[in-house]
Amino acid sequence: MNQVPSASDLAGLERELAELCVSALNLEQAAEAIDPEAPLYGDGLGLDSIDILEVALEVSRKYGFELRSDDERNHQIFQSLRTLAAHVAAHRTR
């Protein structure tokens, strides 16, 4: 049974995920400059569906659970780094 992560745990996970996005997608933005509440799609970080797929693959490898492309919750999961971090914290196996 997973524990509810603390705010500092989530903040650390948000930083890890920002770094993962920057390295996996070769973003020209520093991980520290990514607002955890900014949208990942469109006006925020500007990712497209292929970028999100790449992030999902990296998250699956690093945290030990599968993010499926057919999951109806993907819009909420990938809304921002904050929502992605909360999802990873709840489902990670490593």
Secondary structure, 3 states (H helix, E strand, C coil): CCCCCCHHHHHHHHHHHHHHHHHHHCCCCCHHHCCCCCECECCCCCECHHHHHHHHHHHHHHHCCCCCCCCCCHHHHCCEHHHHHHHHHHHCCC
